[in-house]
Amino acid sequence: MKPTSAYISEGQDIKIPLGCKLLYHEVELGVVISKRCSNISPSDASDYIGGFLLALDMTAKDFHIEAKEKSRPWFLCKGFDTSCPASGFIDKEKLSNYSDTRLWLKVDGVTKQNCSTSDMIFSVPEIISYVSKYFTLEVGDVILTGTPAGSGPVHAGQTIECGLADIAAMKFAVVELN
Amino acid sequence: MASTTVSRFRELGKKIVAVGRNYKEHAAELGNAVPTKPILFLKPTTSYVTQGQNIKIPPNCKSLHHEVELGIVIGKTGSHITEDRAADHIGGYVLALDMTARDLQDEAKKKGHPWTLAKGFDTSCPIGDLISKDKLPNPENVQLWLKVNGQTKQDGNTKDMIFDIPFLISYISKYFTLEEGDVILTGTPSGVGPVDKGDVIDAGIGDVSSFRFQVE
């Protein structure tokens, strides 16, 4: 889980969290929930999709490695301020083929991630259904549906550009926390 | 006088930041090392339940554990809050349970997976009413107690916290902006254990606040 305090929008910078020496980028398709629900089936899931967004699941990889080694929670490595750069809302109609849409990411102009959402192991309806078994989903909640291969480090001074086919794109600079 | 957001923290708060292993004896009882820095995890606000609602055992959980905790309700948004300014950001206190699917947590720990399911499921945060600051002038030295079906299981004191309240507010706010209405759960004393369907939990902060919940 990422707290909503992690959100930033274009124009704001990604800030390397305190003590992190290895910040990773992860481009993702986000699903925006339109109706409060719990325990729904995959076949009903699309009724609860209000729209989409493009997001980055910025990850403090060194904290992540330590958390996995020591069996600790992932909150610090995934939830820090500025760890969720997100686009504006994308209407459902603009992305009717969300199960086969390109996700791409470049760092300083060099392509790092470039894949289709058709490579997802668990589909969007399956994910919504599974999550809703444990957690009531509320209007405006977002589910980030995972990142394709190519996730890697970024450093202060670099620029990330990413996109969802030709439907949405955004650019963020990475800076030191100072 | 608490602001609207603070008095309606259960509806308007954005997150619950919980601290793990903040009492030495609790760390020991689960075979864990005492941490050198706070262990933090997130519970979503969808996990709140209030008296009158039941605690529900989540899917695939065979070992649901109780954990009584003192909660801090944030009264002023802030980040990089210094310890000497921490008190300015406290809006009040609250009694809470950090219900934990212990088997799901053990499985997550073995696989290096997140604790989200084990700690964040619906009804995993039974929560009391706001306690104003003047009703709890000494939050650093107050009893935390819990009974299951009338039998005392947890009986600790917040003076045994490893990391104190000002330190926690300061540490957490270095990484996560704390917003008005957010809650920090400050850890549980020793005596955690399982509850089953039909069990009744009574818990309290001294004689300042108490509540009762049934496990469905």
Interface residues (C-beta under 8 A of the other chain):
Chain A: M1 P3 T4 S5 A6 P17 L18 S38 A67 K68 E69 S71 R72 P73 W74 F75 L76 K78 G79 F80 D81 K133 Y134 F135 T136 L137 E138
Chain B: K14 K15 V17 G20 I39 L40 F41 L42 P44 T46 S47 P58 P59 S79 A108 K109 K110 G112 P114 W115 T116 L117 K119 G120 F121 D122 K174 Y175 F176 T177 E179
